[in-house]
Amino acid sequence: MNLFRKILLALSLALGLSLAQAAGSGYPLDRFPTAKLTDMAALQNGAKLFVNYCLNCHSASSMRYNRLQDIGLTEEQIRKNLLFSADKVGDLMKVAQSPADAKAWFGALPPDLSVIARARASHDGSGADWLYTYLRAYYRDATRATGWNNALFENVGMPHVLWEMQGMRGVTIEETKAVKDAKSGAVAGFQKVTVSFDAGGQRTETSDKLEGRFHHEQRSVTLGKPQGGTLAPERYDEAVADLVAYITFMSDPSARSRTQLGVWVLLFLSLFTVFAWWLNREYWKDIK
């Protein structure tokens, strides 16, 4: 009986976690272009972006530099262009920054990104969808210590490390809230609160009372157009897609070879089935 209760408790916790993940932040996920996962040029560019922009703070301690040969890079290319925080091509992709410094600067230790593409998967979309949306959802917020906020991950501690490429932009957040009576606690009406941040991060807020009672609580986020980036919006999206493709590859480097091997295994099993059927027929045809 105790075992049965433990199983029920485990299932309840798993269901609660799934529902929490499904709820997310309420910001819709954009679909990651999956064709990037088989594009060697995109994966190589993503590896370069990862080493230059992510590996300064985040480690990928389950990934070795020499696995980059799986995306078409030679040892010489890895050593000359990507080996900044290690001595050997066979070393793990660890960050040079100490945990103590990371906690002092960011308030928490930046997570390891080895399997982040798996960890961020939910009912809303894949981990690649989440990362692709997250890296394109930053906006300026001068009220934050970093000067940045994120529409998908509200009050995120990580600054926008790719801001020079994307540029700076503002946001408009509209929220319909219920106004409750101070004594009874019953809903007495609704108000619309609009919070805006300009491209410099300056905050403004307005509040309007909504007439009638046929409203419901809701929230919408509208990101402004980036300004002053070194890349056009379409080019920035391409760069982010390359980076996410590499991070997704990194979470399962053997996925491509397993898929190729799986095709041959299925072909072998199909051929084996034909021979097994033929042998079975020959064996039983004279037995009545």
Secondary structure, DSSP 4 states (H G I P E B T S, - for coil): -HHHHHHHHHHHHHHHHHHHHHHTTSPPPPPP-GGGGG-HHHHHHHHHHIIIIITTT--EEEEEGGGGGGGT--HHHHHHHT-SS-SSTTSEE--SS-HHHHHHHHSSPPPP-TTHHHHT-BTTB-HHHHHHHHTT-EEE-TTSTTSEEESSSTT-SS--TTHHHHEE--EEEEEEEEEE-TTT--EEEEEEEEEEE-TT--EEEEEEEEPSS----EEEEEE---EE-SS-HHHHHHHHHHHHHHHHHHH-TTHHHHHHHHHHHHHHHHHHHHHHHHHHHHHHTT--
